[in-house]
Amino acid sequence: MVEQNKSSAADNEVPYHCAYNFPAVLYTLGPKSWAKLKPLYETLVKDTRWKVRRTLSFSLHEIAKILGPQMAEKELLNTLFTFLKDIPEVREGVTLNLPKYIEVLSPA
């Protein structure tokens, strides 16, 4: 019975680890892989655990850098606004790195 509890706890941490490593996976596979990775990213963005969303909010600017200006604006702007409406722990990641995110975007 104890082994099941350990397994359950480990399974519960999988989304957090996916969120934490997402930028590295995208960087390794490149922006061309975004179409395949986007559904996972969107699922993680909507995860009920704030720890998962917070992790993604702190790496949003890194995802933007990898995707490039046009894709960052098209694909991540809604996520940015979603995080800005979230709890303070999640908002913190976006607000601290907002200048870095804006630097990625194309000048108007």
N, C-alpha and C positions, 0 to 999 in steps of 0.2 A: 504493500500500500504506500509506503514511503517513496518508493521509486516512481509511482504514478504522480505523486505530488511534485517531485523534482522535475519530471518530464513536463507536467502542466505548467510549472513556473517558467521553464526554459522556453516552451512554446509561446508563452505570453510575451516573452522578450523578443521574439523574432521580428515583429514589425519595427521595433525600436532599432534593432541592428540593421535592418533593411534601410531604414531612413538614414541612419548614421553613415552607411557605406554607399548610399545612392550616388553621391557626386563622383566617387571613385569609379563606380561601375559605368556611369555615363561617360566619364572622361576616357576610360579604357575602350569602350565600345564606340565612342564618338557620337556626334549629333545625328548622324544618319540612323542611329538606333532609337532615336526618341519615339518614333511611332510605336515601337514595340514596348518601350519602357513607360510610356505615358500612362497607360491604364494602371500600372502599379503605383506610379507617383500620385495619381489622383486618388487612389484608394488610401494611400498613406496620408495624404493631405486631409482626408475626411475621417481619419482614425479617431476613435473616441478617447484614446489616451493622449492627454496633453503633452506628455513626454515625447511622443512620436512627432506630433505637429511642431513642437518647439524645436526639435532637432532639424526638421526640414526648414523651419523659418530662419534658422541661423545659417543655412547653406543656400538659401534662395539665390543670392548674388553669385555664388559659385556655379550653380546650375545655369544661370543666365550667361556667365562668361563662356561656358562650354557650348551652349546653344548658339551664341552670337546675337547681335542686336535685333535682327528681324524676328527670329524665333523667340527670343526672350520677351519681346513686346507682345507678340501674338499668343504665345503659349503660357506665359507666367504672370501676366498682369492680373488676371482674375485670382490667381493664387495669392499674390501680394495683397490684394484687397481683402481676401478671405482671412488671411493672417492678421491684418490690421484690425479686423472686427473680433478677433479671438480674445481669449483671456490674456492678462498682462504678461504671463510667462512666455506665451507664444508671440505676442506683439513685440516683445523686447528684441527678438532675433531680427525681425524685419526692420524695426526702427534703427537699431544700431548699425545695420549694414545697408540702409537705404541709399546713402551716397555711392556706395560701391555698385549697387544695382543700377542706379541712374547713369553712372559712368558707362555702363555696357550699352545702354540704349542709343540708337541713332540720333544724331542732332536733328531737330525739326527743320 
